[in-house]
């Protein structure tokens, strides 16, 4: 008997507290628009047309290879400044990659380890004492 009274009270309470969909004022609802990052595309400038950019081959070949890591830090600004500094000193590609929780500065796209070892020794001589070689996905050079 108590269970039946309890069920009746729950049903009555749910009808009393239920919201009528016609009562919702859609003008008062605020949907916060997302703040998307600004994308700057340097492929297009005043002298190039969009069609000429579409004709270019932008395919990147990704393969397994080696890179030399010179820094791991939690601070993007520091990693970025080291990457800019090292890119002014060497001709190889420099990457700032984020792997939780650190930003890592890595150099080169090497297919064989001996080339990576040569760069590692060069970086050690330049004062980057923590330079070490790691296997990584690299952007392979296209044979043309």
C-alpha positions in Angstrom: 0.0 0.0 0.0 2.8 2.4 0.9 4.5 1.6 -2.4 1.4 2.5 -4.4 1.0 5.8 -2.5 4.7 6.5 -3.1 4.4 5.8 -6.9 1.3 8.0 -7.2 3.1 10.9 -5.4 6.1 10.5 -7.7 3.9 10.6 -10.8 2.0 13.6 -9.6 5.3 15.4 -8.6 6.8 14.7 -12.1 3.8 16.2 -13.8 3.9 19.3 -11.6 7.7 19.8 -12.1 7.8 19.0 -15.8 8.6 21.9 -18.1 6.4 22.8 -21.0 8.4 23.0 -24.2 6.4 26.1 -25.2 7.7 28.0 -22.2 11.4 27.9 -23.4 12.4 31.4 -24.6 14.9 30.7 -27.4 15.9 34.3 -27.6 17.4 34.1 -24.0 19.5 31.0 -24.8 23.1 32.0 -25.5 25.3 29.8 -27.5 28.9 30.9 -27.1 30.7 30.9 -30.5 34.0 29.0 -30.5 37.2 30.9 -30.9 38.8 29.1 -33.8 42.5 29.7 -34.5 43.4 32.2 -37.2 45.0 30.3 -40.1 47.4 32.3 -42.2 48.1 30.7 -45.6 51.3 31.9 -47.0 50.8 29.9 -50.2 48.6 32.7 -51.6 50.0 36.1 -52.1 49.1 38.9 -54.5 51.2 37.5 -57.3 49.7 33.9 -57.3 46.3 32.7 -58.1 44.4 30.0 -56.4 44.4 27.8 -59.5 48.2 27.9 -59.7 48.4 26.7 -56.0 46.0 23.9 -56.7 48.3 22.7 -59.6 51.3 22.3 -57.2 52.0 18.8 -55.8 51.7 19.2 -52.0 51.8 15.5 -51.2 54.2 14.6 -48.4 55.7 11.2 -48.1 55.7 10.0 -44.5 58.1 7.1 -43.6 60.1 5.8 -40.7 63.5 7.3 -40.1 65.6 9.1 -37.6 65.6 12.6 -36.0 67.9 14.2 -33.4 66.2 15.6 -30.3 67.9 18.5 -28.6 65.4 19.7 -26.1 62.3 18.7 -24.1 60.5 21.4 -22.1 57.1 22.3 -20.8 57.3 25.8 -22.2 56.4 26.4 -25.9 58.1 29.8 -26.0 61.4 28.3 -24.9 61.2 25.5 -27.4 60.3 27.8 -30.2 63.2 30.2 -29.5 65.6 27.2 -29.5 64.1 26.0 -32.7 64.6 29.4 -34.4 68.1 29.7 -33.0 69.1 26.2 -34.3 67.4 26.7 -37.7 69.7 29.8 -38.2 72.8 27.6 -37.6 72.1 24.4 -39.6 70.4 23.6 -42.9 68.3 20.6 -41.8 64.6 20.8 -41.0 63.8 21.8 -37.4 60.5 20.7 -35.7 58.8 21.6 -32.5 56.5 18.7 -31.6 54.1 18.4 -28.7 54.0 15.1 -26.8 52.2 15.4 -23.5 53.4 17.1 -21.4 56.5 18.5 -23.2 57.4 20.4 -26.3 60.3 18.7 -28.0 62.7 20.3 -30.5 63.8 17.7 -33.1 66.1 18.2 -36.1 66.4 16.4 -39.4 64.7 13.8 -41.6 67.2 11.0 -41.9 66.5 7.7 -43.6 69.7 6.0 -42.2 71.1 6.2 -38.7 74.6 7.2 -39.8 73.4 10.5 -41.2 71.6 11.2 -37.9 74.8 10.3 -35.9 76.8 12.8 -38.0 74.3 15.6 -37.1 74.2 14.5 -33.5 78.0 14.9 -33.2 77.7 18.3 -34.9 75.0 19.4 -32.4 77.1 18.1 -29.5 80.0 20.1 -30.7 77.7 23.2 -30.9 76.9 22.8 -27.2 73.7 20.9 -27.2 74.7 18.3 -24.7 71.4 16.5 -24.6 71.3 15.7 -28.3 70.2 12.1 -28.9 68.9 10.1 -31.8 65.4 8.6 -31.9 63.3 6.7 -34.4 60.5 8.8 -35.7 58.2 9.4 -38.6 59.9 11.6 -41.0 59.0 13.6 -44.1 60.8 11.7 -46.8 62.5 13.5 -49.6 60.8 12.9 -53.0 63.1 11.6 -55.8 62.5 13.9 -58.8 
